[in-house]
Each structure stands twice: as C-alpha cells, then as structure tokens.
C-alpha cells in the first residue's frame, strides 16, 4: 500500500508524505487548482514512484483527480532516470524495478507537460532532495496493553553525532499500516544527539488476529522501518499534522496550506531517504 497525500485543498496532500516555512493563504473556490506531487527516491532497489493529482475544494469529498500525460525525470547531475505512467493506474509514474538512490547524492526532479488549469499552457515543476546516510535500527519491542488490547511499540538504536531527522513506518504482514501522513511518527535528535536511544515509543499496534501460523495460532509479522530524512521533510510533516488537527474554534475556516519543496506553486514533496528495518512475530494475546 502506497502512502498517500490527503489534499488539504481538500487541503493537504495526496502522500504517502512531506516543509518550507512560508504559508499561502488560498481562497478555496471551485476554480482554484494546483498540482499535488508525491515523489520519492530511496536507496531500496525497487520501482521509484511519482504520484500526480490535482487539488480540490476543502469541502469536496470526491476522490483526487489524477494528472496524466506528464513527462518526469530525476537526475543526479550525471545520470537521468525516466518515469513511465502506469497504464493501469493513471497519475502514477514509475521507473523500472532495478532503480535505486545513492547516499550523499543530490537528486533533481523535473515534471513537464502539465496543465492542471486547462489553459493550454504547459507548466514545468522542479524540486531537489538529498539522500542522507541510514541509521541502523537495532531492535523493536512490542509491549502488550491488556486494557486497550494493543501493543505499544518501542525502538532501540544509536543516534549518530550529526543532526538527524527520522520517520518511522510500520508494516503488518507486509502491508503498510502508517499509510497516511497523520499516522506517521517522526522524530528529531535535538535532545539526545549522539546517544543511544533506549525504547523510543513510535505508536501502537492492534492485537493481531491473522491466522498465519500452524495449530490455529494467530500472529502477525511486524516490520518497523527507520527512515533518515531531511530537516525540510521533518518540518513538512510537522505542518501537515498540525493542519490535520482539530481546528479551534470548532467552526473556524479551513487550515492554511502546507508548502512542500516543489516550485511553481505546486503542493507536495520530493523525498529522498535511506532506511533500515527490523521484523518480529507478534502473537495474539
């Protein structure tokens, strides 16, 4: 399951996903349309993906509209990677499955042949990201809470001496559970820089009920992924989750837009990251 940005011009983003400090005050009428970008490049050898959709009114509950026919490339100054639109999934653009990003490299995203306003004028969008070194996730502990009938997850790893920003994703039997931005857990090392992290809580995991084992036992394969991301992406997530929080007063207007790192007025984020993972089996209590 791909992580999706949920429009907050619905208004946040469809992915997945996300930090500049600038906030744009947008009058949300039915004619105001912007491009939403969910683009990623990771050190995993896999299909790298870009998802393009259009914004909608904050009060529009219809499904996001995919943006088709775009021409998309990523380059590192030497090599260029081209994306092809998935014929079975409009608006989703993919590389071949043998593509991977390299730690330390700066990647440039270019999106062409896009006209979300239907003016006949094709627009070009750009963004840049850097892939930071991975941090080894040593172990994960799942502690059962009998009152809530769920598990609390704790992570253990050594934080490097440099400034670092982390995102945690949780998979159950290979299916992403933190598949929307308001469920993602993220963390910076400002208070513990360079120390060993003993039991950082990253959320809860529902008591498993999947019958995967022999003898009728119920358990789940739980995988936690620790991603090393940029400070801009960390700030983007902070803004997204703040905008998704309940508004005070109750009947206040729609939240302000969260600006990512895509230029030319688009929303969303181009994210590069490295990651490490730990898996464990969790029995039903």
ABEGO torsion letter per residue (X at the ends): XBBBBBBAAOABBBXXXXXBABBBBBBBBAABBBBBBBBBBBABBBBBBBBBBBBBBAABABBBBBBBGBBBBBBAGABBBBBBBBAABBGBBBBBAABBBBBGBBBBBBBBGBBAAGAGBBBBBBBBBBBBBBBBBABBBBBBBAAAGBBBBBBBBBBBABBBBBBBBBBBGGBBABABAAABBBBBAAAABGBBBBGBBAEBBBBBABBABBGGBBBBBBBBBBBBBBAAAAAAAAAAAAAABBBOBAABBBBBBBBBABBGGBBEBBBBBBBBBBBBBBBBX
